[in-house]
Amino acid sequence: MTIRQQESTYITISIAVQRTGLSPRMVQECLARQLVREPLTQAELAELRRIRRLQQLGVNLAGIEIILHMRRRIQALQEELNRRQSGWDWFSWMELEEPWPRLLPWEPE
């Protein structure tokens, strides 16, 4: 199965319960809190498994919610950083550092 097929394959809550080891009530709660979104996909199952692991570590649902939101934010920031860095690949850092001493008023030329 290709990645695109995995992303487009929708999974029912009962199958999600079987594959993740979470209770149906917990899966419903995760959907209600928008920790995962319907329709459930393979990516959502991975997130539900992550939730199960955090529960096993003793993290309550409020803590899990915070951890997952922080994780998503870090991923978004990392993607932004990668996007910005890929635009600077052609630029030499030597070229960036060279004009700065001339721009500072307290530095003699």
N, C-alpha and C positions, 0 to 999 in steps of 0.2 A: 504494500500500500504506500503510495506516495505521500509526501507531506501535505500537498493540497487536498488529497482525498481524506487524510486524517483530520484536517481542519474543517472540512465540509461534512464529515460524518457526525450526525447528531446522536446524542446518547440520552437515554431516559434516566430518570432519577433512580429507578430500581436497579438498573445496570450500574449506575454510578455508585450506589450503595454497595453492590457486590464487589466492584473493582477497587474501591477505596477503603472499605472497612469502616466507614462512617455509618451512623444510624440515619434512617430516612428523615427523622426530625432535624438532625444536624445539617444534612444537605439542604433541607428547606430553609433552615436558619441562615445558612451561608448565602443562599439565593436572596433571602429577604434583606440581608445586610449588604448585598451586592459585592460579596467577596468573590463570588463567581457569578457568571451571567448565563441565562438561558438564551439560546439552546446550548446545552452542554456539549463540549467538544473534547478532544484529547488534551488540549491545553488546559481546559477547565478541570479535567480529571487530575492532571498534574498538580494544579493548585489545591484541589481537595485532598490529595495525598500529603501535600505540604501542611495543610491544616491539621490532618490527622497526626503527623509527626510532632507538630507543635503542641497539640493536646497531650500526646504521650509524654512530652517533656514537662507537662504541668502548667502550660500557659492557658489562661482562661480565654473565652471568646473575645472579650474586649481587648486583651493583649494581642491576640492573633490578628484582630482587625488592624490594630496600630502597626504591627510588624509587617503585614502584607501591604498596607498603604505606603509605609516607608520603603519597602522593597521595590514597589512600583515606581516610586519617585526617584529612587537611586538609579533604576534601570533607565528611566526617561532622561535623567541628567547624564548618564553615561552615553546614551545614544546621541544626545545633543553635543557632548564633548567630542565624540568620535566624528560626528558630522562636521563640526567646526575644524577639527584637526585635519580632516581629509581635504578641506579647502586650503589649508596652509602648507600642504606637503611640498608644493613647488617653491615656497618661500624659504630662503636661507635665514637662519637665526643670526648669522653674521651681518647680514644686510639690515636686520632689525636693530641690532645693538650699535652699529656704526654711527647712525645719525644722532643718537640720543645725547652724547656729550656736547654736541654742537647746539642742541636745543635748550640745554639748561643754562640759565643766565649766570649762575655763579661759577661755571666752569670756564676757564680761559681756553681760547682756541689755539 
